[in-house]
Amino acid sequence: MNAPGKAKSVSVGEATERKRANDRERRLIAEAVEATAKFRAIFDQSPIFAGVMTLDGTVIDANRLCLEVCGYRAEEIVGRLFWETGWWRFNKDVQDKIRAATIRAALGTSHREELTYHWADGSEHVVDFELHPVRDDQGKIIFLHPTGTDITERKKTVEELRNARAELEKRVEERTAELNRANESLRELSGRLLQIRDNEARTLARELHDSAGQLLAAISMNIAVVKSQSHKLDQRGAQAVAENELLLEQISTEIRTMSHLLHPPLLDELGLRSALGWYVDGFSERSKVKVELEVSPGCGRLSTVLETAIFRIVQECLTNIHRHSGSKTAAIRIIRESGQILVVAQDSGTGIPPGKMSLLSHGRSGVGFRGMAERIRILGGDLKIQSDSKGTVVTATLPFTGADAGTGREEVS
């Protein structure tokens, strides 16, 4: 009786265990199905192209995006070598690149590159392509995972921006060339105007010296005649003659000074060194500013244009020192170096206020200073100003070549 009872007990246990195994299997299957469904949903709804390949490059799956967007059916893709699918059918170089990338990915090396590909309708597009190896828990590569993002519109936008930028740069170059031509014409006009002004000043100086000077000399001789007979005049008449003689001397002096300032004859006759010496002496006497003048021995006779420019620069610098600096001393140095002449004017005054320095740097200074800067610019030179509470240094650098050496007597038409 015991044996049959024991056999019945074992059968019940086996049935229970079998039931548990079946439940576990159904649960695992359900979990696998659920996981597969989740993977499928994620795979198909991914916003990028995605696929699954064997290690030899055979496509075993492709998501909905890379099929439906590109116009392919699954049977046209799945089961074929990836580089032989329709996406790459028109480009042998791209096929070779994908084949080589597949070999490397199967060995564990990922790959990324921008490639051209084609939809089913034959239209060409660009994809940001990636190929990655996928490993199991033990690190073994079990399949390959190609992905891609269509960047056709982005590339098109970038290309359009590049073309627009190139067009803009071309227009800027054209406008810059036009502006340079206009500036060159303006420089030529400015230079011509300065030449005309210098010539007019020279002509006016000669007229004052010759015409007005001769008239004053004639008046002086007439006054001398009257003065020789002043004993025949009453006291008031004699005094008037004496006063007229003094006034005539003052007028003659003023006209002579004005004539020399307009264009010193020494500049034409003896050159820059003598003209500057005369001007500095007269300036010091009138302004009570002690000026030290140094002209290097290398500065012999220069061209009329260059000598006139240097004289006007010194004239403007000393005028500014007298009017604005409050300095009682000044130093002028004319230095010839290789290929250039430096004109340096230095004072020990209060310096240029920051606000005025800003105006100078932006070309909004006074008329005299702008004229000096323009004269220097026309000659291809450079102007620098350094100023602080201890004084100001103005340095004009003028290019000098063999053509600038001369007698200083040539006329500027």
Salt bridges, closest charged atoms under 4 A:
ASP23 OD2 - LYS19 NZ 3.30
ASP23 OD1 - ARG26 NH2 2.08
GLU34 OE2 - LYS38 NZ 3.53
ASP44 OD2 - ARG40 NE 3.05
ASP61 OD2 - ARG40 NH1 2.47
GLU68 OE2 - ARG64 NE 3.78
GLU75 OE2 - ARG73 NE 2.96
GLU76 OE2 - ARG73 NH2 3.76
ASP96 OD1 - LYS92 NZ 3.10
ASP96 OD1 - ARG99 NH1 2.88
GLU113 OE2 - LYS97 NZ 3.04
GLU113 OE1 - HIS111 NE2 3.01
GLU114 OE1 - LYS155 NZ 3.06
GLU124 OE1 - HIS118 NE2 3.55
ASP128 OD2 - ARG112 NH2 2.51
GLU130 OE2 - ARG112 NE 3.85
GLU130 OE1 - HIS132 NE2 2.76
ASP150 OD2 - HIS125 ND1 3.94
GLU159 OE1 - ARG162 NH1 2.54
GLU167 OE2 - ARG171 NE 3.29
GLU169 OE2 - ARG165 NE 3.16
GLU178 OE2 - ARG175 NH1 3.99
GLU184 OE1 - ARG187 NH2 2.75
ASP198 OD2 - ARG375 NH1 2.96
ASP210 OD1 - HIS209 ND1 3.03
GLU245 OE1 - LYS227 NZ 2.74
ASP268 OD2 - ARG202 NE 3.77
ASP268 OD2 - HIS263 NE2 2.95
GLU307 OE2 - ARG301 NE 3.07
GLU374 OE2 - ARG377 NH2 2.41
GLU411 OE1 - ARG202 NH1 3.71
GLU411 OE2 - ARG206 NH2 3.72
